[in-house]
Amino acid sequence: MATEKFTISNKDLVEKVKNMIHEGNIRNVRVIHAGRTVLEIPLTVGVSAMALTVFLAPFLAALGGLAAFAAEYTIEVEKIDDKKPA
């Protein structure tokens, strides 16, 4: 499983997380501020887009509220490796 980190401003936080989730190969998203995890969003593989949208609505609303409290966040993303071992 690959992990990526992005530092992002508060105004772009919700949109960046939405875009990453819609890529479809994300297993977990953590929003970190000052070294502490402030929100963690676990994602399930194989969930339909409609079900995922309904499931994520409260998390995205919470992200919008969090964005007002600090100027900068780090997003840590666990991606699913598509590569099969040889």
C-alpha positions in Angstrom: 0.0 0.0 0.0 1.4 3.4 -1.0 1.1 6.5 1.1 1.2 10.0 -0.1 1.2 13.3 1.8 0.0 16.7 0.6 0.2 20.0 2.4 -2.8 22.2 1.5 -4.4 25.4 2.4 -7.7 25.5 4.2 -9.7 26.9 1.2 -8.7 23.9 -0.9 -9.1 21.2 1.7 -12.6 19.9 0.9 -12.2 20.0 -2.9 -8.8 18.2 -2.8 -10.2 15.4 -0.6 -13.3 15.0 -2.9 -11.1 14.8 -5.9 -8.8 12.2 -4.4 -11.8 10.0 -3.3 -13.3 10.1 -6.7 -10.1 8.7 -8.2 -11.3 5.5 -6.7 -8.0 3.9 -5.6 -8.0 5.4 -2.1 -8.2 3.2 1.0 -7.9 5.8 3.8 -7.7 9.6 4.1 -6.2 11.4 7.2 -6.4 15.1 7.7 -3.5 16.2 10.0 -2.9 19.6 11.6 0.1 20.3 13.9 1.1 16.7 13.9 -2.3 15.4 15.1 -4.9 13.6 13.1 -8.1 15.7 13.2 -10.2 13.6 10.8 -9.8 10.1 9.4 -12.0 8.8 6.6 -11.9 5.0 6.0 -13.0 4.0 2.5 -14.3 0.6 1.4 -13.3 -0.9 -1.9 -16.1 -1.9 -4.2 -18.7 0.6 -2.9 -20.9 2.2 -5.6 -20.4 5.9 -6.2 -23.9 6.7 -4.9 -23.4 4.8 -1.7 -20.0 6.4 -1.2 -21.5 9.9 -1.7 -24.1 9.3 1.0 -21.5 7.8 3.3 -19.1 10.7 2.9 -21.5 13.5 3.3 -21.0 13.9 7.1 -17.2 13.6 6.7 -17.1 16.3 4.0 -19.3 18.6 6.2 -16.9 18.1 9.1 -14.0 18.9 6.7 -15.7 22.2 5.8 -15.9 23.1 9.5 -12.3 22.1 10.2 -11.1 24.2 7.4 -12.1 27.4 9.2 -9.8 26.7 12.2 -6.3 26.6 10.6 -4.6 28.0 7.6 -2.8 24.8 6.5 -3.4 21.0 6.8 -1.6 17.9 5.7 -3.6 15.2 3.9 -2.2 11.7 4.2 -3.6 9.2 1.7 -3.3 5.5 1.6 -3.6 4.3 -2.0 -4.4 0.7 -3.1 -1.6 -0.8 -5.2 -2.9 -2.0 -8.5 0.3 -3.8 -9.3 0.1 -7.6 -8.8 3.3 -9.4 -7.6 5.0 -11.3 -10.4 
